[in-house]
Amino acid sequence: MDTTFLLITDLEVDTALADPSVPLAIRAVWQLLWESEVRPDEVLALDVPDAELGDRLVVIRDSKEGGLFETGITASAAGVLRELIGPRTEGPLFTVDERRLSRAVVTGAFRTATGGRSIHALRFTRQDKERKADRRRAAAEAADAKTA
C-alpha cells in the first residue's frame, strides 16, 4: 500500500511551526505531535498541571491504550509550553480566546498551513523515520557482527 501521501518533509513542518499567523497554542499542539508519541486527542485533553516542564514530561491521563502514561518532550517543546502556560496553574493547556482547542480547529489550521496535509502526517512521518533508523541500526549491527 502506498502511504507516501502521509509523509511530510522537515521543511514543511518547520515552516508550519514558524508561521506567526498561526496561534502559538495551535503550533504547540503540532510540535508535540511531531516530537512525541502523543496522539491528537490526547494532546488536546491536556491540562496545565499535566505539563511537568522541569522534568520535560507531559502526563497523559486517559490514553488510547487506557490509563495513565508519561512521555518525554524536547527542550524546545518545553520552552514553547512554558511560554504558552505563562502564569497559569490550571485549566486547559491549549486554549485560544480562553477556550480549549478542538481537533477541528487544529487539523483545519494544519491543512491550511501545509497545503492540505493531514495532521496524521506528523505522527506517521515521525514513526516512519524511527522505523528506518531502527532498520539502519540493525543492518549496521549485523555487518559489525559479520566482521567481528
C-alpha positions in Angstrom: 0.0 0.0 0.0 1.4 3.4 -1.0 1.5 5.7 2.1 3.8 8.3 0.7 0.9 10.8 0.7 1.0 10.6 4.5 4.6 11.8 4.7 5.6 15.4 5.3 9.0 16.9 5.0 11.0 18.5 7.8 10.9 21.8 5.8 7.1 21.7 5.6 6.9 21.1 9.4 9.5 23.7 10.2 7.6 26.2 8.1 4.3 25.5 9.7 5.8 25.6 13.2 7.3 29.0 12.5 4.2 30.6 11.0 3.4 33.6 13.2 -0.1 33.9 11.7 -1.0 30.6 13.5 -1.7 31.0 17.2 1.1 29.6 19.5 -1.3 27.1 21.1 -2.0 25.5 17.7 1.6 25.4 16.8 2.5 23.9 20.2 0.0 21.1 19.5 1.6 20.4 16.2 5.1 20.4 17.8 4.0 17.8 20.4 2.5 15.6 17.7 5.7 15.9 15.7 8.1 15.3 18.5 6.4 12.8 20.9 4.3 9.7 21.0 1.1 11.6 21.9 -2.0 11.3 19.7 -4.1 14.4 18.7 -7.0 13.7 21.2 -4.5 13.0 24.0 -2.7 16.3 23.4 -5.9 18.3 23.2 -7.1 16.8 26.5 -4.0 18.0 28.4 -4.4 20.5 31.3 -1.8 22.9 32.6 -0.8 20.6 35.5 -0.2 17.7 33.0 2.9 19.6 31.7 5.8 18.8 34.0 8.2 21.1 32.3 11.1 20.8 34.8 11.2 17.1 34.0 10.3 17.6 30.3 7.3 15.4 30.5 3.6 15.5 29.8 1.2 13.2 31.6 -1.5 11.6 29.6 -4.3 10.8 31.9 -6.6 8.9 29.6 -4.6 7.3 26.8 -6.0 5.3 23.9 -4.5 2.2 25.5 -6.2 3.1 28.7 -4.8 4.6 31.9 -2.0 7.0 32.6 1.4 7.3 31.0 4.1 9.9 30.8 6.0 10.8 27.6 9.1 12.9 27.3 9.2 16.2 25.4 12.1 18.0 23.8 13.7 21.1 25.4 12.2 23.1 22.5 8.7 21.8 23.2 9.1 22.5 26.9 10.1 26.1 26.1 7.1 26.6 23.9 4.8 25.2 26.6 6.4 27.4 29.2 5.6 30.4 27.0 2.1 29.2 26.3 1.3 28.5 30.0 2.8 31.7 31.4 1.5 32.3 35.0 -1.5 29.8 34.6 -1.6 26.9 37.1 -4.8 25.3 36.0 -7.3 24.9 33.1 -6.8 23.5 29.6 -3.2 23.6 28.3 -4.1 24.6 24.8 -6.5 27.5 24.5 -7.3 30.2 22.1 -9.6 33.0 23.4 -9.8 31.2 26.7 -11.4 28.1 25.1 -9.9 24.7 24.8 -8.7 24.0 21.3 -10.8 21.5 19.3 -9.5 18.8 17.0 -11.3 20.5 14.1 -9.5 23.8 14.6 -6.1 22.2 15.0 -6.5 19.9 11.9 -8.1 22.7 9.8 -5.2 25.1 10.6 -2.7 22.3 9.7 -4.3 21.6 6.4 -4.3 25.4 5.6 -0.7 25.8 6.7 0.6 22.8 4.7 -1.4 22.9 1.5 -3.9 20.2 2.5 -1.8 17.8 4.6 -3.4 15.7 7.2 -2.3 16.2 10.8 -1.7 12.5 11.0 1.3 13.1 8.7 3.2 14.4 11.7 2.9 11.2 13.7 3.1 8.9 10.6 6.3 10.6 9.3 8.0 10.5 12.7 7.2 6.8 13.1 8.4 6.1 9.6 11.7 7.8 10.3 12.1 5.8 13.5 11.4 2.5 11.7 14.0 3.4 9.0 16.6 4.4 11.7 15.9 1.1 13.5 16.5 -0.9 10.3 19.7 1.0 9.6 21.0 0.3 13.1 20.1 -3.4 12.8 21.8 -3.6 9.4 24.9 -1.9 10.8 24.9 -4.3 13.8 24.6 -7.3 11.5 27.5 -6.0 9.4 29.6 -5.5 12.5 28.8 -9.0 13.8 30.0 -10.5 10.4 33.3 -8.7 10.6 34.0 -9.5 14.3 
